[in-house]
Amino acid sequence: MPAASIARVLIDSPLPQLDRLFDYRIPADQVAEVRAGCRVRVPLRSANRISDGFVIEVVSSVDYKGVLSELDSVVSAVSVLTPEVYALARTVADRAAGSASDIVRIAVPKRQVRVEKAWVAHRGEAPAPGEVAPVTVDEYGTAAIDQAIADSARLAVEAIPRLVEVGGQWIGQWAVTMAALASRALTAGTAILVVPDYRDQAQLEVALNASLPAERIVRVDARQPNADRYRAHLACLDDTPRVIVGNRSAVYAPAKNLSLIALWNDGDPVLAEPLAPYAHSRDAALIRQEQQQCALVFLNHARTVEVERLVQLGWCTALAPAKRYLPKVIPTAQQHAEDAVAAKARIPSSAWREARSALEHGPVLIQVARPGYAPRIVCDSCGVVARCARCNGPLGLKTSRAAPSCSWCGAIAARWRCAECAATRFRIQGQGATRTAEDLGRAFPGVPVIIADGERPILDVSARPALVIATRGAEPIAAGGYRAVVLLDGERMLARESLRVGEDCLRWWSNAIALAADGAPSILVGVGGPLGGALATWQLGEFARGELADRRRLRFPPAVRVATVSGDAESTQRALSSVAGLDGVDVLGPTETEAGHVRAIVRFDYSRGAAVAAALRAEVIRNATSRRKRVPAAGAPAPAPTLRVRFDDLEPFEQL
């Protein structure tokens, strides 16, 4: 064969047995178009199908001595899958016993023909990007930051808990810090900034627009229309240093000369990919930093246990601001209200006084655990929690006059009847944002009440006096900061059965406290102990250190890695047997989850991760390819594989 006439192709397929490179001969009339990273269509010998794929490399020879099939066609000659992104996808997938094509599907947007043709036609015609004036980072030491970027260091940075005004808009100091880091990294290459959701991204874009030319900023996130997202992906393919900002998929954005990856609030569960192989942006960033030798920054108010482990191993360096910023936090372990109306609103006397005084000067934030009117209803006769007849989810009330509805599937239970005693009357249990707003409206007559939650998203409020009732994570930013912050439902949040409940609460509360004005009080209602002490002294790292020590004693993540193996009893046991003999590996279970299916937890040391992933991946492929053939009924689908493996999954620990 002539030189470079064989394409090695990654098939775009969820089938685990196709997760490898396939070799195809390039027809003579396609040689000029085929290059690494381009989209192609290739034949699959089984069932005479045509499948989409990406060319990973073009070579002149392979080990196979038979006759190779030819490429069917070239979809696009544009190399949209860069070598760096494929290497990252392959490593992330191998670490999680998944398929590289699943990662590539996240990393490379769907093709938009018109956008691509316009980009090809005008490639190279764009004017030279504007000059960048690096912003100083005096709070952490500009020289230390520059040295960290030059040394491709890994930093765990403690964010400053305050608001600042930038261009007439109020944003978190963390966003200004992240934008400054990016401006300094641009002198060495491209920076990727990853944030959990659109609220954080809006703040970060304000900070970036104030310090960088617009053409240096590229937005990559799931909220964009497909055309805009593909246009942004193509813009990242050239060599111009840019700042790429977006949500969890931004960590896979193409960047040949990468100088910095920065993640804000890495403990937010939104940064965990909900699709197989369920990789977390933090893990993908760690892998990419090592592959491309760039700087890596984890920026948080409350450091996660995962990052604390990296700090203790010496893999990350902790960096705090030179000046200590200490918010005014008042824990109230015992709830007591002097006023009956305040008691109904669950506000103790100290919080009541602070809120009433603060409302004379500006807005007050009230953080609650749940949206709606009543998050739970129970049978008035026997007290059993009311459940949905369709999915068995808990029923609640969205408003005082609404019919009960399911919190999981949304089904209306207009004619609810208790499954235990057949009673038809119920009573509410707990208070959501709407009911809290009603109670506080009576407690503070004449004061405007604003509700902010998932159904009523509000990004900012004015400096005028108002009560802002917000669910955790949905708190709007107040101009100049809130004059007081009251954190309700602490006991309810801590009562959630989860391995991460403590650090989740610390993250929710610290992020809300950071929205207060300088010197304004933040009252943590009903919580004392280590969490209350950590917030009052703002020694949030101490809690992470104690949590990690406890998990080491119990061999819980992230002290060890885990994988959940589920499926029918036979395939699950076979998968468990494949790893049971490895050093540093122990198996919990299996336990029955549903009729005919079981689940087990495999715990293993980090050093055994590659071996465990390879063994379990082999069993997944074996399970998918060795099912017994049967003659199905006409039109009946083939049986699906029964074995499922998920790495670093904390769901089995939710019922501890």
Sequence and secondary structure as in RCSB ss.txt:
>XXXX:A:sequence
MPAASIARVLIDSPLPQLDRLFDYRIPADQVAEVRAGCRVRVPLRSANRISDGFVIEVVSSVDYKGVLSELDSVV
SAVSVLTPEVYALARTVADRAAGSASDIVRIAVPKRQVRVEKAWVAHRGEAPAPGEVAPVTVDEYGTAAIDQAIA
DSARLAVEAIPRLVEVGGQWIGQWAVTMAALASRALTAGTAILVVPDYRDQAQLEVALNASLPAERIVRVDARQP
NADRYRAHLACLDDTPRVIVGNRSAVYAPAKNLSLIALWNDGDPVLAEPLAPYAHSRDAALIRQEQQQCALVFLN
HARTVEVERLVQLGWCTALAPAKRYLPKVIPTAQQHAEDAVAAKARIPSSAWREARSALEHGPVLIQVARPGYAP
RIVCDSCGVVARCARCNGPLGLKTSRAAPSCSWCGAIAARWRCAECAATRFRIQGQGATRTAEDLGRAFPGVPVI
IADGERPILDVSARPALVIATRGAEPIAAGGYRAVVLLDGERMLARESLRVGEDCLRWWSNAIALAADGAPSILV
GVGGPLGGALATWQLGEFARGELADRRRLRFPPAVRVATVSGDAESTQRALSSVAGLDGVDVLGPTETEAGHVRA
IVRFDYSRGAAVAAALRAEVIRNATSRRKRVPAAGAPAPAPTLRVRFDDLEPFEQL
>XXXX:A:secstr
  TT EEEEEE  S GGG SEEEEE  GGGTTT  TT EEEEEETGGGEEEEEEEEEEES  S  S   B  EEE
E S  S HHHHHHHHHHHHHTT  HHHHHHHHS    HHHHHHHHHTTT S           TTT HHHHHHHHH
TT EEEEE    EEEETTEEEEHHHHHHHHHHHHHTTTSEEEEE SSHHHHHHHHHHHHHHS GGGEEEE TTS 
HHHHHHHHHHTTSS   EEEESGGGGG   SSEEEEEEE TT GGGB SSTT  BHHHHHHHHHHHHT EEEEEE
SS  HHHHHHHHTTSSEEE  SS    EEEEESS   SSHHHHHTT  HHHHHHHHHHTTTS EEEEES  SSBS
EEEETTT  B B TTT  BEEBSSTTS  EETTT  B TT   TTT    EEEES  HHHHHHHHHHHSTTS EE
EESSSS   EE SS  EEEEETT   EETT BSEEEE  HHHHHTS  TTHHHHHHHHHHHHHTTB TT EEEEE
T  HHHHHHHHHT HHHHHHHHHHHHHHHT TTSSEEEEEEEEHHHHHHHHHHHHTSTTEEEEEEEEEETTEEEE
EEEE GGGHHHHHHHHHHHHHHHHH        TT        EEEES  GGGGG 
